[in-house]
Amino acid sequence: MAVRILSILPLILLLGCATPRTDEAPVLGEWETVDTETEPVARHEAAFVAVGNRYYLLGGRGIRPVSIFDTRTRTWTKGAPPPVEIHHFQPVVYQEEIYLLGAMTGGYPGETPLPNVYIYNPVSDEWREGHEIPEDRRRGGAGAVLHDGIIYLVCGIRDGHRGDHKQWLDAYNPATGAWTPLPDAPRPRDHFQAAVVDGKLYAAAGRTTVAATNPFANTIGPVDVYDFEEEAWTTLETEIPTQRAGTAAIGLADRLIVIGGESDSQEPAHADVEALDVQSGTWSALPPLVRGRHGTGIVHDADHLYMASGCGQRGGEPELSDMIRARIR
C-alpha cells in the first residue's frame, strides 16, 4: 500500500489536487417558483430583505402595506403601510430594524428625494421617521450598504427620472445621525444596488436616467470599487457583460452577484444573473431567473437566494406577486 501511494503522489502534485481549493465560486442551481400558502402584495421599485426568520417586502409605487413572509408557516401576511410613499431605494438592516434612505416619493417623472431616513421595526410592525438627511445630499435611486456599523449611500439621482445624476458617496451613522460626505465615485449612476464584497463597496450596473429622451437608455458598463481602508475609488478593467438598470445585487463569498434589471435592449425585464469574481476580475453567467424582473431585492437565507415581487417588463407593468429561489451549492 505504501508503494502505491508513493507512485501516484507526483501525479497528484502535478495536477494540483493535493490540497482542495477553499475559494470555489458559489454555484447556483436553476431558479424555481416557491410554492406558498398566500401571496405578497404586488409591487416594484421596492425592497426585499430578511430579518430573523421572516422576509419583508417594503415600499414601492403608491403606499403599500409591508408584506411579511414567515419561513416556518410559508405564508405571507400584511404589515403596516409606510407613512409616506417610498420607492427607488436599497434597504439596510441595522440592529434588527430596516432603514430606508436614498429614496424617492411621488409620481413619474418628477419624483422628489425624501428628506428623512425612514425606519421599520419588524417586532412592533411600526414605522418611524428617522434623522433628517442634509438638504444638499438628498437623492433617490441610490445604492446603500452597511459596513462596520455605518451606512454608505452611493450615487443616485436628484430630480426623479429627469436628471441631476450624482457621483456622491456619504457615510451615515445611524446611532448618532452624523452625515459625512466622502470622495465622489468615478461616475454617476442611479437605479442600481451596491454590495460589499471582501471589505470593499462595489457599484455595478445602473444608468443615468433621462426620461425626456429614453428612460431605459444610458446603462453603465464600468464597475467602480470603493476601498474603505484606503478611502479611494478604482474602476475595474472588465465591464459587466449585460448592461442594465433596476438590478438587485448581493455579495456571496468572493463574488458580486448582479440579478435581473431592465434596459432599452429588450421589452421583458432581464432574467440575467451574472457573477464577478472580485479576485480575478472576471465575470461568469449563472442560471437565469425563472422570470425576469426589476425593482426588487435579493435575500440570502441559508443555502438559497430568494427574490420576490418586482416588475416583469421594463417600466411599471406588470407588477409581480410571486417568490422565486435558487439553491447555492
N, C-alpha and C positions, 0 to 999 in steps of 0.2 A: 504493500500500500504506500509506503514512504517513497518507493521508487517512482510509482505512478504520479504522485503529487509533484515531485521534483521535475518530472518530464513535461508537465503541462504548465508549470509556473512561468517560464519565459513567454509562452504564448499569451497567458493571462495579462502579464505586464505589457506586452506589446499591444494588445487590444485595448488597454486602459481600463480593464474591468476589475482590477484587484480591489479598488475602493469605489463603492457605489456613489453616484452623484447625489449631492444634497440640495441642488438648486434646480431640480427639474421643474419645467414650466407646468403650471396648473392646466389640466386638460378638462375642457367642458364637454359633457355629453350633449346629446340632442335636446333641444328645448321642448317642453311639453306643457299643455294646459293643466293647471291644478284644479282638481275637482273639489269644490267647496259647497257647503250647505246653503250659503247665501252669497250675494254679490256685493261688491263695494259700489259706492256712488260713482258713476262715470265722471271723469274729469281729465283735464290736461293742463299743462303749464303748472304742475303741482309738485308735491313732494311725496316720497315714499321712503320711510325709514323704519328701523326696528328699535324698540326699547323693551328689554326683558324678553318675555315670551309672546309679545304682540307686535304686529306690524301696523303702521299708521300711514294712511293717505290723507294729506292735508292740503288745503288751499285749492287753487285752480280758478279758472274763469268763473265769475259770479261768486256768490257766497254759498259754499257747500259745507255740509257738516263733515266732521272728521269721520273717515271710515276706519274701523278698527278690526283687525283680523287676529283672532285668538288661535294660536298654533295647536292648542290642546283640543279645542272643540271644532276646529276647522270651520268656524263661522265668522261672518262679517257683521258687525253691529255699528250703529251710528253714535258718534260723539257730538260734542258741542260745535256749532259753527263758529268761525272766527268773527271778531267784532267788526272787521272791515274786509273788503275783498283783497285777497293776497294771491299774487301769481308771479311767475317768472322768477324763481329763487331756488337756491340749493340749501336744504336744511342741514343743521348741525345738532347733534345730540351732545348736550353738556350737562353733567350731573343729573342724568336721567330725565332731563327736560329737553324739548325740541325748540331750538332757536331759529327764527326766520328773519333774515336780514338780506339786504341787497335785492329787495323785492319791489314789484310794481303793483299799482292798483288802477282801476278804471278801464275804459274801453279802447279798443284798437282804433287808430294807430297812435293816439296821443296819451298813452298811459303815463302816469307820474310815479316817481320813486316814493316809497313810503318813508316818512320822516323818522320812524322809530323802529327799533327791534321789537318783534312780537314773539311771545313765548307760550308754548302749550305744555301744560302739566298733564301727563298721561294718568297719574294716580287720581287726581281730583277732577279730571276732564274739564279743566278750566283754562281759559286764555287770559293773558295779561299783557299790558303794554310795557315794554322794557325801556332801556336807555334811548335817549334821542341820538340820532345819527347826525354828525356835523353837516350843516346845510350844504357846504361846498364839497361834500364827499358822497352825497346820496346818488344812487343809481339802481337799476334793476337788471335782470338777466345776467347777474354776476356769478362767478364761482365762489364757493365758501367751503373751507376745511377747518378742522380742529387740529392743532398741533401744540403739545405741551401746555394745555390749558388756555391757549389763545386761539381766537377765531380769525382766520385770514380771509379777507374779501378781495377778490381779484377781478379786474376789468369790469365790464358792464356797459350799459347804455343809459344816458340821462333823459332823453326825450322819446320815451315809448319805443315805437318802431320807426321813428322818423330820423333819428341821428344823434349826434353828440356822443360818439363812442369813446370809451375811456381805457387808458392803459394802467389805471391806478391799482396799487396794492396797499391794503390797510391792515393793521393789526388791531383787533378789538378785544379788550379784556372783559369778559362777561361778569367777572367778580367785582370790578371797580367802575366799569363804564369808560375806561380810558380808551381813546381812539388815536392811533399813531399812523400817519402816512409813512410808507416805505418806498423803496425805489420802484419806479414805474416798470411795468412789463415791457418787453421789446416791441409789442404791437397791441392795439386794442382788439377786443373780441367780446361778443355777447352771445346769449343762447348756447351756453355750454355748461359743463360741470368740471370742476377741478378735483384733484385727488392727491393724496400724499403717498408716495412710494419710496421706500428706503430713505426716509428722512428728508425728502425734497418734495416741493409742490410742483405738480405738473398741470399745465394749461394746454389742452389739446381740443381740436375741433372748434365749433362755433363759427360765427360770421360777424360782419359789420352790417347791421340791418339798415336798409333804406327802403321804406315802404313805397315811396313815390316812384321808384324805378322797378325794383323787383325784390320783395322782402325775403325771398329764398336764395338770392344770389350772394356773392361776396363771401362764400365759405372759405375757411382758412386751413391751409395745409401745415405750416410750421408748428412745431411743438416747443413751447417755452417752459423753462425749468428754473425754479427759484430755490437756491440753496439757503436754508435758514441760518446755518452757521456762518457762511460767507456773506450773507445779506447781499447776494448778487444774482443776476439772471444770466442764463445762457440759452441758446437755441440749438436744438438737435439738428444734426445733418440730414436725418431722414424724416420726411413728412408723413403724416397719416395717409394710408393708402386710399381711403374713401372719404373725401371731404364732405362734411355735413354739419348741421347745427341741431339744436334741440336734443343733444345726446345726453346719455347717462354715463357716468364714469366711476370707477372704483379701483383701488389698489389691491392687488391679490398677489401675495408673495413678492417677487421682484418684477411684477408685471403691472402695467397700467391697462385696464380693460375699458374700451370705449364702445358703447352699445346704442344701437338704434339711431334715430335722428331724422332730419328732413333736409331736402335740397331742391334746387331747380332742375336737377338731372332726372327726376322721376316723380310721378304723382303719388304713388304709395309711399308711406313712411318707410325709412330704411330698416331692414332687418339685419344689417351688417353688425357683426361682433368682431372687433379687432384688438389684438393684444400687443403691447410694446414691451419687449424685454429691455428694462432700463440699464442692464449691464452691457449688453451688446449694441443697443440702439436699433434693433431690428424689429419689424412688425410681422405678425402672422395672423391669418384668418382663423377664427373659431366658428363652430356651428352657428348658423344664423337663427334669429328669433323665429318662433313658430308663426308669429305675425308681427310685422314691423310696427314701430311706434316711436313717438317722440313726446317730449314734455312730461316725463315722469322720472322716477329714480330707480335705484337698484339696492337690494338688500342682500347681504351675505349672512346666511344663518347656517351654522354647522357645515354640512358638505353640499350646500346648494346655493345658487344665486337665484333671487326672485325678482320679478318685475310685476307691477300691477297698474292697470289703467293706462292713461296716455291717449294719444290721438293716432288713428290708423292711416291717415293721409297727411300730406303737408297742409299746413293751415290749421283749421279748428274743428274739422269734422272728418270721420265720426269719432266721438269720444268713446273710449273702450271701458268695459266694466269686468274685465277678466283678470286672472293672475296666471303667470307662466313661470317656469323654473327650469334650470339646467343643473345637473349634478357635477360637482367638482371631483375629479379623480386624480 
